[in-house]
Amino acid sequence: MARNRDRTEDFKDAVRQTAISLGYNESKIAAVLASFIIHKPRQRSAFTKAAIKTLESIGALEDFILKHRKDYVDLHRTTEQERDSIEHEVTVFIKVCKEQIDFLKNSITDEESTSKGWLGIAGDKSNADTIAHKHGVVLILSERLHSVTAQFDQLRAVRFQDAINKAIPRKKLNRVSISNSTATPKSDSILELEQADELPHEPLRVQQQLLDDETRALQVELSSLIDAVQETETKMVEVSALNHLMSTHVLQQAQQIELLYEQAIEATKNVEMGNKELTLAIKRNSSGRTFLLLFLFVLTFSILFLDWYS
């Protein structure tokens, strides 16, 4: 049995001799020999760089939410303005990440349009696999962004619930205070009227009665305005919560549409493979028919020849 021989040194010597014959100096020769051992890292594509940048942005968003979770939920740690600032920062983060994901989707769409050949049929199978891989990357990034936004939606729901619970008792207290304030002037006005009856001056009693009537009218109008403001505030909080929930559902629908699109691509590939199989079946059928006709013709000619020969 022959032994295997290591020819690596012979190969290096051949490379050195060829490099010397081409005029390479010692530093260039050492660089060439080093390239056999230490390979240069592959250059990342623009899509890969953008995907990594998007993933880093989503990670920064998640870290920001975790860092400011207690400040956003606890009403005693921060003010309303600070919580609004935190929500604004998170909204800007989400918008930037969504724009980056949209950019990746548009780049995939452009690559698909350029890779298709005549009549919209994909030419290279490796390119189709690369496009499918990119669709998977975009889907993973979308799911990651959705999970992070779902965490912040839970925090926002807690804040909105606290605001609603805080607004309803305030509304009840305002009604009680207004009713007490309306009852107090009435008793005062009764006492003043009784005192005015004892006085001989009739114009003072009439003037006091008019002032009391105006005070009651203003208090009733003020109570109605406060009720309307409180009701409007509660409705605005509910509408804002519904709006954020709707945005979350829209993102889920976008992911479902992306999944349906991938399934449609796979179905298209299966249809193309089926068409190829049908074409091959038709060719085989035609070739079999030709062979059968040729066999019958040769058999008929052989019978006639044997009959003539006999």
Secondary structure, DSSP 8 states (H G I E B T S, - for coil): -------HHHHHHHHHHHHHHTT--HHHHHHHHHHTTS-------HHHHHHHHHHHHHHHHHHHHHHTHHHHH-TTTS-HHHHHHHHHHHHHHHHHHHHHHHHHHHHHHHHHHHHB-GGG-B--HHHHHHHHHHHHHHHHHHHHHHHHHHHHHHHHHHHHHHHHHHHHHHHHHHHHHHHHHHHHHHHHHHHHHHHHHHSS-HHHHHHHHHHHHHHHHHHHHHHHHHHHHHHHHHHHHHHHHHHHHHHHHHHHHHHHHHHHHHHHHHHHHHHHHHHHHHHHHHHHHHHHHHHHHHHHHHHHHHHHHHHHH-
